[in-house]
Amino acid sequence: MSAIIIGIDLGGTEVKSVAVSYPDGNTIAQETLPTGDGEFLSDGKPVFAKQVADLISSHESTIGHSAACVGLSAPGLATTEGDAIAFMPGRMAGLENLHWQETLGRTEALPVLNDAHAALMGEVWLGAARGLNDVVMYTLGTGVGGAIVSGGRLLTGRFGRAGHLGHTTVDYRSEPDLCRTPGSIEDAIGELTLSKRSENRFASTEALVQSYIQGDPYATEIWLDSLRALAAAIVSMANAVDPEVVVLGGGITEAGEALFAPLSEFVQATEWLPADACITLRKAELGTWAGAYGAAYQAAQKLFN
């Protein structure tokens, strides 16, 4: 029997929401609202709590009845109970320990999970990793996020830190990143450090890649060095969890073949090949909506399984 479920992806600038049928994954509606980060209502609650409530109300008005369940993804570490974000320092004030089931007045449980975790669950349900049981995902953008599904189960770890693949070391001699990890893959390829890595010549990965495509030697050196670091991280992770597929998402993947062609070469040159089992790289298919679909899917899994 089909059910309508809702997924919310709470980002720093925008809240994305989907109403989708389960288990077939047909989209009923997609909507967005600005997050209003840093703004508060008269009762002291963050504006984004009202935005989430309004999106759910809009979807339920469209479908004509209450959704079977709602799931929410957001930056930060979720509680071990999966009912709130426990740790998100420095931004999105009011998010930490906001109990969403209570805030939204839902009678059913409302699962809350990290946004990168949610993105991978979306790809496993409806995207590049559809139906697979062992998947690693890297999200490449301003920073680098990640998630792991092993044996069909999302790895969260002791307190939700599992899958923060951006904070793994590819050069132990380098400076620590914002999570105190020396020489992390986030610092090696994330746009946050590009100006520093390029001696202020490039402010965006898009500009760097365009110069690389045009044959600029300096851009080529910077870009390929980043991809060698990413390849080293991917090969190491493959040795650790042995995925069927490595999914790459985030804005940097819009570089297309300028990313995937050299990265594939670097991976193939350094990967271990037991029984000739090569690492498969795939671009994420759900784009910026992956987190919303993954949040909905996680809620359905909790409700129906």
Buried (B, 14 or more C-beta within 10 A) or exposed (E): EEBBBBBBBBBEEBBBBBBBBBEEBEEBBBBBBEBBBEBBEEEEBBBBBBBBBBBBEBBBEEBEEBBBBBBBBBBBBBBEEBBBBBBBEEEBEBBBEBEBBEBBEBEBBBBBBBBBBBBBBBBBBBBBBEEBEBBBBBBBBBBBBBBBBBEEEBBBEEEBEBBBBBBBBBBEEBEEBEEEBBBBBBBBBBBBBBEEBBEEBBEEBBBBBBBBBEEBEBBBEBBBEBBBBBBBBBBBBBEEBEBBBBBBBBBBBBBEEBBBEBBBBBBBEBBEEEEEEEBBBBBBBBBBBBBBBBBBBBBBBBBEE
